[in-house]
Amino acid sequence: MPAGLAALVRRAGDGKRPAPVERWEPAFCGDLDMRIASDGTWFYMGTPIGREALVRLFATVLRKDDDGRTYLVTPVEKVGITVDDAPFLAVEMAREADVAGGDGSLVFRTNLGDVIKVDVAHPLRFELEEATHGLKAYLLVRGRLEALLTRALMYDLIAMAAEGTGPDAGLFGIRSGESFFAICAMKDLEMLEDLE
């Protein structure tokens, strides 16, 4: 394991917030045998990482670059890792009260403790899986890193969805505060029947 990452391991449990990885441009040091499975489990050399504090620490130096790859980044090292789907899972959802009588904003908590309000800076994105025709939802957490919504949250989200109004008329989607996030056109709504 590279020295910078080994130092992070020694500091596991410090409860650090995400590092300013977007400002760091260290040299690429190669790939590390680390993988984030689609269920959110982190593996190192094929073995699940059992210490949650260590996983949370690694997550603070996670970055996805323009090349589509995900890296662990320190000021002096950049190592590639494998991510099966998204590096985070959205595991809990709530809707904030809106004093103006609107829908209020949706707020999600990830499996690693991030709390994110859905807005223009943290949008929802929907994707139809080609193989299964299942609908998946993603929430932008930070940088280019997303959280995949669990299947249970996806059902809850679809139950809240409605046709948009004004410029969003004709679209089926989710409103969070002042923002609307389209899932599909109303004419394509039958694709969601399997989710009910």
Stockholm file with secondary structure:
# STOCKHOLM 1.0

chainA/1-196         MPAGLAALVRRAGDGKRPAPVERWEPAFCGDLDMRIASDGTWFYMGTPIGREALVRLFATVLRKDDDGRTYLVTPVEKVGITVDDAPFLAVEMAREADVAGGDGSLVFRTNLGDVIKVDVAHPLRFELEEATHGLKAYLLVRGRLEALLTRALMYDLIAMAAEGTGPDAGLFGIRSGESFFAICAMKDLEMLEDLE
#=GR chainA/1-196 SS CCHHHHHHHHTTTSCCCCCCGGGCCCCEEEEEEEEECTTSCEEETTEECCCHHHHHHHHTTEEECTTSCEEEECSSCEEEEEESSCSEEEEEEEECCCTTSSCCCEEEEETTSCEEECSSSSCEEEEECTTTCCEEEEEEEETTEEEEECHHHHHHHHHHCEECCGGGTTEEEEEETTEEEEEEEGGGGGGGGGGC
#=GC SS_cons         CCHHHHHHHHTTTSCCCCCCGGGCCCCEEEEEEEEECTTSCEEETTEECCCHHHHHHHHTTEEECTTSCEEEECSSCEEEEEESSCSEEEEEEEECCCTTSSCCCEEEEETTSCEEECSSSSCEEEEECTTTCCEEEEEEEETTEEEEECHHHHHHHHHHCEECCGGGTTEEEEEETTEEEEEEEGGGGGGGGGGC
//
